[in-house]
């Protein structure tokens, strides 16, 4: 199960958590994926694509 948008291909990014002593711990920032039915197929779509599709209609 990949955490990637089926339309635009956007995936996760690397980010850093910083503690009080400024120690860096790498973590992931995931894309906000939503399950949508598009053209009769169930797809995982990011909210950016959902907004763009809504605007294009």
PDBQT receptor file of N, H, CA, C and O in Angstrom, charges set to zero:
ATOM      1  N   UNK A   1       0.850  -1.181   0.000  1.00  0.00    +0.000 N 
ATOM      2  CA  UNK A   1       0.000   0.000   0.000  1.00  0.00    +0.000 C 
ATOM      3  C   UNK A   1       0.889   1.236   0.000  1.00  0.00    +0.000 C 
ATOM      4  O   UNK A   1       1.470   1.594   1.025  1.00  0.00    +0.000 OA
ATOM      5  N   UNK A   2       0.990   1.875  -1.139  1.00  0.00    +0.000 N 
ATOM      6  H   UNK A   2       0.519   1.584  -1.972  1.00  0.00    +0.000 HD
ATOM      7  CA  UNK A   2       1.840   3.057  -1.214  1.00  0.00    +0.000 C 
ATOM      8  C   UNK A   2       1.044   4.292  -0.806  1.00  0.00    +0.000 C 
ATOM      9  O   UNK A   2      -0.159   4.388  -1.052  1.00  0.00    +0.000 OA
ATOM     10  N   UNK A   3       1.733   5.218  -0.188  1.00  0.00    +0.000 N 
ATOM     11  H   UNK A   3       2.710   5.140   0.012  1.00  0.00    +0.000 HD
ATOM     12  CA  UNK A   3       1.112   6.481   0.204  1.00  0.00    +0.000 C 
ATOM     13  C   UNK A   3       1.447   7.512  -0.861  1.00  0.00    +0.000 C 
ATOM     14  O   UNK A   3       2.218   8.445  -0.636  1.00  0.00    +0.000 OA
ATOM     15  N   UNK A   4       0.844   7.316  -2.026  1.00  0.00    +0.000 N 
ATOM     16  H   UNK A   4       0.217   6.559  -2.209  1.00  0.00    +0.000 HD
ATOM     17  CA  UNK A   4       1.125   8.148  -3.191  1.00  0.00    +0.000 C 
ATOM     18  C   UNK A   4      -0.199   8.422  -3.904  1.00  0.00    +0.000 C 
ATOM     19  O   UNK A   4      -1.057   7.544  -3.995  1.00  0.00    +0.000 OA
ATOM     20  N   UNK A   5      -0.355   9.638  -4.405  1.00  0.00    +0.000 N 
ATOM     21  H   UNK A   5       0.342  10.351  -4.331  1.00  0.00    +0.000 HD
ATOM     22  CA  UNK A   5      -1.561  10.020  -5.132  1.00  0.00    +0.000 C 
ATOM     23  C   UNK A   5      -1.596   9.288  -6.469  1.00  0.00    +0.000 C 
ATOM     24  O   UNK A   5      -0.597   9.250  -7.187  1.00  0.00    +0.000 OA
ATOM     25  N   UNK A   6      -2.756   8.703  -6.803  1.00  0.00    +0.000 N 
ATOM     26  H   UNK A   6      -3.568   8.734  -6.219  1.00  0.00    +0.000 HD
ATOM     27  CA  UNK A   6      -2.897   7.963  -8.056  1.00  0.00    +0.000 C 
ATOM     28  C   UNK A   6      -2.997   8.883  -9.270  1.00  0.00    +0.000 C 
ATOM     29  O   UNK A   6      -2.814   8.426 -10.399  1.00  0.00    +0.000 OA
ATOM     30  N   UNK A   7      -3.285  10.173  -9.063  1.00  0.00    +0.000 N 
ATOM     31  H   UNK A   7      -3.434  10.544  -8.146  1.00  0.00    +0.000 HD
ATOM     32  CA  UNK A   7      -3.445  11.082 -10.192  1.00  0.00    +0.000 C 
ATOM     33  C   UNK A   7      -2.150  11.839 -10.483  1.00  0.00    +0.000 C 
ATOM     34  O   UNK A   7      -1.639  11.786 -11.601  1.00  0.00    +0.000 OA
ATOM     35  N   UNK A   8      -1.619  12.544  -9.481  1.00  0.00    +0.000 N 
ATOM     36  H   UNK A   8      -2.034  12.588  -8.573  1.00  0.00    +0.000 HD
ATOM     37  CA  UNK A   8      -0.442  13.383  -9.733  1.00  0.00    +0.000 C 
ATOM     38  C   UNK A   8       0.863  12.732  -9.310  1.00  0.00    +0.000 C 
ATOM     39  O   UNK A   8       1.931  13.180  -9.726  1.00  0.00    +0.000 OA
ATOM     40  N   UNK A   9       0.805  11.681  -8.490  1.00  0.00    +0.000 N 
ATOM     41  H   UNK A   9      -0.063  11.317  -8.152  1.00  0.00    +0.000 HD
ATOM     42  CA  UNK A   9       2.019  10.985  -8.082  1.00  0.00    +0.000 C 
ATOM     43  C   UNK A   9       2.724  11.581  -6.885  1.00  0.00    +0.000 C 
ATOM     44  O   UNK A   9       3.835  11.165  -6.554  1.00  0.00    +0.000 OA
ATOM     45  N   UNK A  10       2.101  12.550  -6.223  1.00  0.00    +0.000 N 
ATOM     46  H   UNK A  10       1.199  12.888  -6.491  1.00  0.00    +0.000 HD
ATOM     47  CA  UNK A  10       2.726  13.150  -5.044  1.00  0.00    +0.000 C 
ATOM     48  C   UNK A  10       2.910  12.108  -3.950  1.00  0.00    +0.000 C 
ATOM     49  O   UNK A  10       2.037  11.270  -3.723  1.00  0.00    +0.000 OA
ATOM     50  N   UNK A  11       4.051  12.169  -3.275  1.00  0.00    +0.000 N 
ATOM     51  H   UNK A  11       4.760  12.849  -3.459  1.00  0.00    +0.000 HD
ATOM     52  CA  UNK A  11       4.352  11.231  -2.208  1.00  0.00    +0.000 C 
ATOM     53  C   UNK A  11       4.789  11.965  -0.955  1.00  0.00    +0.000 C 
ATOM     54  O   UNK A  11       4.571  13.169  -0.823  1.00  0.00    +0.000 OA
ATOM     55  N   UNK A  12       5.404  11.242  -0.042  1.00  0.00    +0.000 N 
ATOM     56  H   UNK A  12       5.582  10.264  -0.149  1.00  0.00    +0.000 HD
ATOM     57  CA  UNK A  12       5.811  11.830   1.225  1.00  0.00    +0.000 C 
ATOM     58  C   UNK A  12       7.110  12.614   1.073  1.00  0.00    +0.000 C 
ATOM     59  O   UNK A  12       7.862  12.427   0.117  1.00  0.00    +0.000 OA
ATOM     60  N   UNK A  13       7.357  13.508   2.054  1.00  0.00    +0.000 N 
ATOM     61  H   UNK A  13       6.746  13.660   2.831  1.00  0.00    +0.000 HD
ATOM     62  CA  UNK A  13       8.583  14.292   2.098  1.00  0.00    +0.000 C 
ATOM     63  C   UNK A  13       9.296  14.000   3.409  1.00  0.00    +0.000 C 
ATOM     64  O   UNK A  13       8.680  13.564   4.381  1.00  0.00    +0.000 OA
ATOM     65  N   UNK A  14      10.599  14.244   3.422  1.00  0.00    +0.000 N 
ATOM     66  H   UNK A  14      11.099  14.598   2.632  1.00  0.00    +0.000 HD
ATOM     67  CA  UNK A  14      11.351  14.120   4.664  1.00  0.00    +0.000 C 
ATOM     68  C   UNK A  14      11.291  15.442   5.406  1.00  0.00    +0.000 C 
ATOM     69  O   UNK A  14      11.353  16.510   4.797  1.00  0.00    +0.000 OA
ATOM     70  N   UNK A  15      11.169  15.366   6.724  1.00  0.00    +0.000 N 
ATOM     71  H   UNK A  15      11.119  14.498   7.219  1.00  0.00    +0.000 HD
ATOM     72  CA  UNK A  15      11.163  16.556   7.559  1.00  0.00    +0.000 C 
ATOM     73  C   UNK A  15      11.922  16.233   8.832  1.00  0.00    +0.000 C 
ATOM     74  O   UNK A  15      12.252  15.076   9.091  1.00  0.00    +0.000 OA
ATOM     75  N   UNK A  16      12.195  17.245   9.615  1.00  0.00    +0.000 N 
ATOM     76  H   UNK A  16      11.927  18.185   9.404  1.00  0.00    +0.000 HD
ATOM     77  CA  UNK A  16      12.967  17.041  10.834  1.00  0.00    +0.000 C 
ATOM     78  C   UNK A  16      12.175  17.516  12.035  1.00  0.00    +0.000 C 
ATOM     79  O   UNK A  16      11.640  18.624  12.039  1.00  0.00    +0.000 OA
ATOM     80  N   UNK A  17      12.103  16.668  13.059  1.00  0.00    +0.000 N 
ATOM     81  H   UNK A  17      12.538  15.768  13.056  1.00  0.00    +0.000 HD
ATOM     82  CA  UNK A  17      11.583  17.074  14.355  1.00  0.00    +0.000 C 
ATOM     83  C   UNK A  17      12.756  17.640  15.141  1.00  0.00    +0.000 C 
ATOM     84  O   UNK A  17      13.848  17.071  15.127  1.00  0.00    +0.000 OA
ATOM     85  N   UNK A  18      12.540  18.741  15.815  1.00  0.00    +0.000 N 
ATOM     86  H   UNK A  18      11.653  19.203  15.826  1.00  0.00    +0.000 HD
ATOM     87  CA  UNK A  18      13.597  19.345  16.611  1.00  0.00    +0.000 C 
ATOM     88  C   UNK A  18      13.202  19.315  18.083  1.00  0.00    +0.000 C 
ATOM     89  O   UNK A  18      12.120  19.763  18.462  1.00  0.00    +0.000 OA
ATOM     90  N   UNK A  19      14.104  18.777  18.902  1.00  0.00    +0.000 N 
ATOM     91  H   UNK A  19      14.983  18.413  18.594  1.00  0.00    +0.000 HD
ATOM     92  CA  UNK A  19      13.854  18.723  20.336  1.00  0.00    +0.000 C 
ATOM     93  C   UNK A  19      14.250  20.058  20.971  1.00  0.00    +0.000 C 
ATOM     94  O   UNK A  19      14.716  20.967  20.285  1.00  0.00    +0.000 OA
ATOM     95  N   UNK A  20      14.063  20.164  22.273  1.00  0.00    +0.000 N 
ATOM     96  H   UNK A  20      13.684  19.425  22.830  1.00  0.00    +0.000 HD
ATOM     97  CA  UNK A  20      14.409  21.388  22.991  1.00  0.00    +0.000 C 
ATOM     98  C   UNK A  20      15.909  21.657  22.894  1.00  0.00    +0.000 C 
ATOM     99  O   UNK A  20      16.330  22.814  22.857  1.00  0.00    +0.000 OA
ATOM    100  N   UNK A  21      16.716  20.598  22.853  1.00  0.00    +0.000 N 
ATOM    101  H   UNK A  21      16.374  19.658  22.883  1.00  0.00    +0.000 HD
ATOM    102  CA  UNK A  21      18.165  20.761  22.726  1.00  0.00    +0.000 C 
ATOM    103  C   UNK A  21      18.611  20.831  21.265  1.00  0.00    +0.000 C 
ATOM    104  O   UNK A  21      19.804  20.744  20.974  1.00  0.00    +0.000 OA
ATOM    105  N   UNK A  22      17.648  20.990  20.341  1.00  0.00    +0.000 N 
ATOM    106  H   UNK A  22      16.679  21.061  20.577  1.00  0.00    +0.000 HD
ATOM    107  CA  UNK A  22      17.881  21.179  18.911  1.00  0.00    +0.000 C 
ATOM    108  C   UNK A  22      18.466  19.942  18.228  1.00  0.00    +0.000 C 
ATOM    109  O   UNK A  22      19.134  20.065  17.201  1.00  0.00    +0.000 OA
ATOM    110  N   UNK A  23      18.224  18.756  18.784  1.00  0.00    +0.000 N 
ATOM    111  H   UNK A  23      17.681  18.656  19.618  1.00  0.00    +0.000 HD
ATOM    112  CA  UNK A  23      18.635  17.515  18.133  1.00  0.00    +0.000 C 
ATOM    113  C   UNK A  23      17.629  17.203  17.029  1.00  0.00    +0.000 C 
ATOM    114  O   UNK A  23      16.417  17.269  17.234  1.00  0.00    +0.000 OA
ATOM    115  N   UNK A  24      18.159  16.862  15.856  1.00  0.00    +0.000 N 
ATOM    116  H   UNK A  24      19.143  16.808  15.690  1.00  0.00    +0.000 HD
ATOM    117  CA  UNK A  24      17.294  16.595  14.701  1.00  0.00    +0.000 C 
ATOM    118  C   UNK A  24      16.956  15.114  14.637  1.00  0.00    +0.000 C 
ATOM    119  O   UNK A  24      17.842  14.265  14.734  1.00  0.00    +0.000 OA
ATOM    120  N   UNK A  25      15.676  14.804  14.474  1.00  0.00    +0.000 N 
ATOM    121  H   UNK A  25      14.957  15.494  14.395  1.00  0.00    +0.000 HD
ATOM    122  CA  UNK A  25      15.201  13.446  14.251  1.00  0.00    +0.000 C 
ATOM    123  C   UNK A  25      14.393  13.462  12.964  1.00  0.00    +0.000 C 
ATOM    124  O   UNK A  25      13.400  14.181  12.861  1.00  0.00    +0.000 OA
ATOM    125  N   UNK A  26      14.818  12.665  11.971  1.00  0.00    +0.000 N 
ATOM    126  H   UNK A  26      15.625  12.081  12.054  1.00  0.00    +0.000 HD
ATOM    127  CA  UNK A  26      14.112  12.648  10.696  1.00  0.00    +0.000 C 
ATOM    128  C   UNK A  26      12.775  11.929  10.831  1.00  0.00    +0.000 C 
ATOM    129  O   UNK A  26      12.662  10.925  11.535  1.00  0.00    +0.000 OA
ATOM    130  N   UNK A  27      11.771  12.456  10.150  1.00  0.00    +0.000 N 
ATOM    131  H   UNK A  27      11.863  13.272   9.579  1.00  0.00    +0.000 HD
ATOM    132  CA  UNK A  27      10.438  11.873  10.139  1.00  0.00    +0.000 C 
ATOM    133  C   UNK A  27       9.854  12.080   8.753  1.00  0.00    +0.000 C 
ATOM    134  O   UNK A  27      10.485  12.708   7.903  1.00  0.00    +0.000 OA
ATOM    135  N   UNK A  28       8.666  11.565   8.517  1.00  0.00    +0.000 N 
ATOM    136  H   UNK A  28       8.153  11.055   9.207  1.00  0.00    +0.000 HD
ATOM    137  CA  UNK A  28       8.001  11.682   7.221  1.00  0.00    +0.000 C 
ATOM    138  C   UNK A  28       6.777  12.592   7.342  1.00  0.00    +0.000 C 
ATOM    139  O   UNK A  28       6.050  12.543   8.334  1.00  0.00    +0.000 OA
ATOM    140  N   UNK A  29       6.563  13.414   6.329  1.00  0.00    +0.000 N 
ATOM    141  H   UNK A  29       7.153  13.455   5.523  1.00  0.00    +0.000 HD
ATOM    142  CA  UNK A  29       5.325  14.169   6.201  1.00  0.00    +0.000 C 
ATOM    143  C   UNK A  29       4.557  13.547   5.044  1.00  0.00    +0.000 C 
ATOM    144  O   UNK A  29       4.982  13.625   3.892  1.00  0.00    +0.000 OA
ATOM    145  N   UNK A  30       3.431  12.933   5.358  1.00  0.00    +0.000 N 
ATOM    146  H   UNK A  30       3.086  12.869   6.294  1.00  0.00    +0.000 HD
ATOM    147  CA  UNK A  30       2.660  12.221   4.350  1.00  0.00    +0.000 C 
ATOM    148  C   UNK A  30       1.639  13.131   3.695  1.00  0.00    +0.000 C 
ATOM    149  O   UNK A  30       1.185  14.108   4.290  1.00  0.00    +0.000 OA
ATOM    150  N   UNK A  31       1.285  12.800   2.464  1.00  0.00    +0.000 N 
ATOM    151  H   UNK A  31       1.654  12.006   1.981  1.00  0.00    +0.000 HD
ATOM    152  CA  UNK A  31       0.279  13.531   1.709  1.00  0.00    +0.000 C 
ATOM    153  C   UNK A  31      -1.097  13.185   2.276  1.00  0.00    +0.000 C 
ATOM    154  O   UNK A  31      -1.333  12.061   2.717  1.00  0.00    +0.000 OA
ATOM    155  N   UNK A  32      -2.000  14.167   2.257  1.00  0.00    +0.000 N 
ATOM    156  H   UNK A  32      -1.808  15.081   1.898  1.00  0.00    +0.000 HD
ATOM    157  CA  UNK A  32      -3.358  13.958   2.736  1.00  0.00    +0.000 C 
ATOM    158  C   UNK A  32      -4.160  13.226   1.665  1.00  0.00    +0.000 C 
ATOM    159  O   UNK A  32      -4.724  13.855   0.769  1.00  0.00    +0.000 OA
ATOM    160  N   UNK A  33      -4.211  11.894   1.757  1.00  0.00    +0.000 N 
ATOM    161  H   UNK A  33      -3.752  11.383   2.484  1.00  0.00    +0.000 HD
ATOM    162  CA  UNK A  33      -4.895  11.081   0.754  1.00  0.00    +0.000 C 
ATOM    163  C   UNK A  33      -6.322  10.762   1.185  1.00  0.00    +0.000 C 
ATOM    164  O   UNK A  33      -6.593  10.495   2.356  1.00  0.00    +0.000 OA
ATOM    165  N   UNK A  34      -7.217  10.797   0.218  1.00  0.00    +0.000 N 
ATOM    166  H   UNK A  34      -6.997  11.014  -0.733  1.00  0.00    +0.000 HD
ATOM    167  CA  UNK A  34      -8.615  10.477   0.437  1.00  0.00    +0.000 C 
ATOM    168  C   UNK A  34      -9.026   9.435  -0.607  1.00  0.00    +0.000 C 
ATOM    169  O   UNK A  34      -8.550   9.462  -1.741  1.00  0.00    +0.000 OA
ATOM    170  N   UNK A  35      -9.901   8.530  -0.217  1.00  0.00    +0.000 N 
ATOM    171  H   UNK A  35     -10.288   8.508   0.705  1.00  0.00    +0.000 HD
ATOM    172  CA  UNK A  35     -10.412   7.527  -1.157  1.00  0.00    +0.000 C 
ATOM    173  C   UNK A  35     -11.581   8.136  -1.923  1.00  0.00    +0.000 C 
ATOM    174  O   UNK A  35     -12.560   8.576  -1.321  1.00  0.00    +0.000 OA
ATOM    175  N   UNK A  36     -11.478   8.161  -3.244  1.00  0.00    +0.000 N 
ATOM    176  H   UNK A  36     -10.682   7.804  -3.733  1.00  0.00    +0.000 HD
ATOM    177  CA  UNK A  36     -12.522   8.705  -4.101  1.00  0.00    +0.000 C 
ATOM    178  C   UNK A  36     -12.789   7.744  -5.248  1.00  0.00    +0.000 C 
ATOM    179  O   UNK A  36     -11.889   7.039  -5.704  1.00  0.00    +0.000 OA
ATOM    180  N   UNK A  37     -14.044   7.722  -5.715  1.00  0.00    +0.000 N 
ATOM    181  H   UNK A  37     -14.775   8.294  -5.346  1.00  0.00    +0.000 HD
ATOM    182  CA  UNK A  37     -14.400   6.931  -6.884  1.00  0.00    +0.000 C 
ATOM    183  C   UNK A  37     -14.389   7.858  -8.089  1.00  0.00    +0.000 C 
ATOM    184  O   UNK A  37     -15.189   8.790  -8.169  1.00  0.00    +0.000 OA
ATOM    185  N   UNK A  38     -13.484   7.603  -9.024  1.00  0.00    +0.000 N 
ATOM    186  H   UNK A  38     -12.834   6.846  -8.959  1.00  0.00    +0.000 HD
ATOM    187  CA  UNK A  38     -13.336   8.431 -10.218  1.00  0.00    +0.000 C 
ATOM    188  C   UNK A  38     -13.474   7.523 -11.435  1.00  0.00    +0.000 C 
ATOM    189  O   UNK A  38     -12.711   6.572 -11.606  1.00  0.00    +0.000 OA
ATOM    190  N   UNK A  39     -14.444   7.827 -12.265  1.00  0.00    +0.000 N 
ATOM    191  H   UNK A  39     -15.063   8.599 -12.127  1.00  0.00    +0.000 HD
ATOM    192  CA  UNK A  39     -14.740   7.041 -13.475  1.00  0.00    +0.000 C 
ATOM    193  C   UNK A  39     -14.985   5.573 -13.143  1.00  0.00    +0.000 C 
ATOM    194  O   UNK A  39     -14.556   4.691 -13.886  1.00  0.00    +0.000 OA
ATOM    195  N   UNK A  40     -15.672   5.303 -12.032  1.00  0.00    +0.000 N 
ATOM    196  H   UNK A  40     -16.021   6.020 -11.428  1.00  0.00    +0.000 HD
ATOM    197  CA  UNK A  40     -16.016   3.946 -11.646  1.00  0.00    +0.000 C 
ATOM    198  C   UNK A  40     -14.906   3.176 -10.959  1.00  0.00    +0.000 C 
ATOM    199  O   UNK A  40     -15.107   2.016 -10.599  1.00  0.00    +0.000 OA
ATOM    200  N   UNK A  41     -13.738   3.782 -10.763  1.00  0.00    +0.000 N 
ATOM    201  H   UNK A  41     -13.575   4.724 -11.055  1.00  0.00    +0.000 HD
ATOM    202  CA  UNK A  41     -12.620   3.122 -10.084  1.00  0.00    +0.000 C 
ATOM    203  C   UNK A  41     -12.335   3.831  -8.768  1.00  0.00    +0.000 C 
ATOM    204  O   UNK A  41     -12.371   5.059  -8.691  1.00  0.00    +0.000 OA
ATOM    205  N   UNK A  42     -12.055   3.049  -7.738  1.00  0.00    +0.000 N 
ATOM    206  H   UNK A  42     -12.026   2.051  -7.800  1.00  0.00    +0.000 HD
ATOM    207  CA  UNK A  42     -11.704   3.618  -6.447  1.00  0.00    +0.000 C 
ATOM    208  C   UNK A  42     -10.220   3.950  -6.450  1.00  0.00    +0.000 C 
ATOM    209  O   UNK A  42      -9.386   3.081  -6.701  1.00  0.00    +0.000 OA
ATOM    210  N   UNK A  43      -9.887   5.217  -6.169  1.00  0.00    +0.000 N 
ATOM    211  H   UNK A  43     -10.564   5.923  -5.965  1.00  0.00    +0.000 HD
ATOM    212  CA  UNK A  43      -8.502   5.663  -6.205  1.00  0.00    +0.000 C 
ATOM    213  C   UNK A  43      -8.169   6.434  -4.941  1.00  0.00    +0.000 C 
ATOM    214  O   UNK A  43      -9.047   6.983  -4.275  1.00  0.00    +0.000 OA
ATOM    215  N   UNK A  44      -6.860   6.462  -4.622  1.00  0.00    +0.000 N 
ATOM    216  H   UNK A  44      -6.148   6.015  -5.163  1.00  0.00    +0.000 HD
ATOM    217  CA  UNK A  44      -6.370   7.302  -3.533  1.00  0.00    +0.000 C 
ATOM    218  C   UNK A  44      -5.904   8.611  -4.148  1.00  0.00    +0.000 C 
ATOM    219  O   UNK A  44      -4.975   8.629  -4.955  1.00  0.00    +0.000 OA
ATOM    220  N   UNK A  45      -6.549   9.704  -3.764  1.00  0.00    +0.000 N 
ATOM    221  H   UNK A  45      -7.304   9.689  -3.109  1.00  0.00    +0.000 HD
ATOM    222  CA  UNK A  45      -6.300  11.001  -4.386  1.00  0.00    +0.000 C 
ATOM    223  C   UNK A  45      -5.944  12.003  -3.296  1.00  0.00    +0.000 C 
ATOM    224  O   UNK A  45      -6.551  12.010  -2.225  1.00  0.00    +0.000 OA
ATOM    225  N   UNK A  46      -4.943  12.861  -3.579  1.00  0.00    +0.000 N 
ATOM    226  H   UNK A  46      -4.451  12.856  -4.449  1.00  0.00    +0.000 HD
ATOM    227  CA  UNK A  46      -4.576  13.892  -2.607  1.00  0.00    +0.000 C 
ATOM    228  C   UNK A  46      -5.608  15.021  -2.647  1.00  0.00    +0.000 C 
ATOM    229  O   UNK A  46      -6.301  15.197  -3.649  1.00  0.00    +0.000 OA
ATOM    230  N   UNK A  47      -5.706  15.771  -1.571  1.00  0.00    +0.000 N 
ATOM    231  H   UNK A  47      -5.144  15.628  -0.757  1.00  0.00    +0.000 HD
ATOM    232  CA  UNK A  47      -6.707  16.831  -1.475  1.00  0.00    +0.000 C 
ATOM    233  C   UNK A  47      -6.438  17.959  -2.468  1.00  0.00    +0.000 C 
ATOM    234  O   UNK A  47      -7.368  18.645  -2.893  1.00  0.00    +0.000 OA
ATOM    235  N   UNK A  48      -5.183  18.154  -2.838  1.00  0.00    +0.000 N 
ATOM    236  H   UNK A  48      -4.428  17.596  -2.493  1.00  0.00    +0.000 HD
ATOM    237  CA  UNK A  48      -4.847  19.168  -3.846  1.00  0.00    +0.000 C 
ATOM    238  C   UNK A  48      -5.504  18.813  -5.185  1.00  0.00    +0.000 C 
ATOM    239  O   UNK A  48      -6.040  19.688  -5.864  1.00  0.00    +0.000 OA
ATOM    240  N   UNK A  49      -5.461  17.535  -5.561  1.00  0.00    +0.000 N 
ATOM    241  H   UNK A  49      -5.025  16.824  -5.008  1.00  0.00    +0.000 HD
ATOM    242  CA  UNK A  49      -6.094  17.085  -6.805  1.00  0.00    +0.000 C 
ATOM    243  C   UNK A  49      -7.613  17.169  -6.708  1.00  0.00    +0.000 C 
ATOM    244  O   UNK A  49      -8.278  17.500  -7.689  1.00  0.00    +0.000 OA
ATOM    245  N   UNK A  50      -8.168  16.874  -5.534  1.00  0.00    +0.000 N 
ATOM    246  H   UNK A  50      -7.627  16.606  -4.736  1.00  0.00    +0.000 HD
ATOM    247  CA  UNK A  50      -9.626  16.955  -5.357  1.00  0.00    +0.000 C 
ATOM    248  C   UNK A  50     -10.097  18.383  -5.563  1.00  0.00    +0.000 C 
ATOM    249  O   UNK A  50     -11.112  18.615  -6.220  1.00  0.00    +0.000 OA
ATOM    250  N   UNK A  51      -9.357  19.354  -5.000  1.00  0.00    +0.000 N 
ATOM    251  H   UNK A  51      -8.533  19.166  -4.466  1.00  0.00    +0.000 HD
ATOM    252  CA  UNK A  51      -9.702  20.765  -5.173  1.00  0.00    +0.000 C 
ATOM    253  C   UNK A  51      -9.603  21.176  -6.635  1.00  0.00    +0.000 C 
ATOM    254  O   UNK A  51     -10.455  21.916  -7.127  1.00  0.00    +0.000 OA
ATOM    255  N   UNK A  52      -8.576  20.708  -7.333  1.00  0.00    +0.000 N 
ATOM    256  H   UNK A  52      -7.884  20.107  -6.933  1.00  0.00    +0.000 HD
ATOM    257  CA  UNK A  52      -8.390  21.059  -8.740  1.00  0.00    +0.000 C 
ATOM    258  C   UNK A  52      -9.497  20.451  -9.591  1.00  0.00    +0.000 C 
ATOM    259  O   UNK A  52     -10.018  21.112 -10.490  1.00  0.00    +0.000 OA
ATOM    260  N   UNK A  53      -9.866  19.192  -9.318  1.00  0.00    +0.000 N 
ATOM    261  H   UNK A  53      -9.443  18.655  -8.588  1.00  0.00    +0.000 HD
ATOM    262  CA  UNK A  53     -10.949  18.548 -10.079  1.00  0.00    +0.000 C 
ATOM    263  C   UNK A  53     -12.273  19.257  -9.846  1.00  0.00    +0.000 C 
ATOM    264  O   UNK A  53     -13.071  19.404 -10.772  1.00  0.00    +0.000 OA
ATOM    265  N   UNK A  54     -12.511  19.699  -8.613  1.00  0.00    +0.000 N 
ATOM    266  H   UNK A  54     -11.863  19.580  -7.861  1.00  0.00    +0.000 HD
ATOM    267  CA  UNK A  54     -13.746  20.398  -8.290  1.00  0.00    +0.000 C 
ATOM    268  C   UNK A  54     -13.810  21.725  -9.047  1.00  0.00    +0.000 C 
ATOM    269  O   UNK A  54     -14.875  22.135  -9.508  1.00  0.00    +0.000 OA
ATOM    270  N   UNK A  55     -12.670  22.384  -9.169  1.00  0.00    +0.000 N 
ATOM    271  H   UNK A  55     -11.805  22.051  -8.794  1.00  0.00    +0.000 HD
ATOM    272  CA  UNK A  55     -12.600  23.674  -9.858  1.00  0.00    +0.000 C 
ATOM    273  C   UNK A  55     -12.800  23.513 -11.359  1.00  0.00    +0.000 C 
ATOM    274  O   UNK A  55     -13.403  24.383 -11.988  1.00  0.00    +0.000 OA
ATOM    275  N   UNK A  56     -12.317  22.436 -11.947  1.00  0.00    +0.000 N 
ATOM    276  H   UNK A  56     -11.828  21.729 -11.437  1.00  0.00    +0.000 HD
ATOM    277  CA  UNK A  56     -12.396  22.211 -13.386  1.00  0.00    +0.000 C 
ATOM    278  C   UNK A  56     -13.796  21.837 -13.862  1.00  0.00    +0.000 C 
ATOM    279  O   UNK A  56     -14.093  21.949 -15.051  1.00  0.00    +0.000 OA
ATOM    280  N   UNK A  57     -14.667  21.391 -12.943  1.00  0.00    +0.000 N 
ATOM    281  H   UNK A  57     -14.426  21.300 -11.977  1.00  0.00    +0.000 HD
ATOM    282  CA  UNK A  57     -16.004  20.961 -13.359  1.00  0.00    +0.000 C 
ATOM    283  C   UNK A  57     -16.868  22.128 -13.748  1.00  0.00    +0.000 C 
ATOM    284  O   UNK A  57     -18.025  21.942 -14.124  1.00  0.00    +0.000 OA
TER     285      UNK A  57
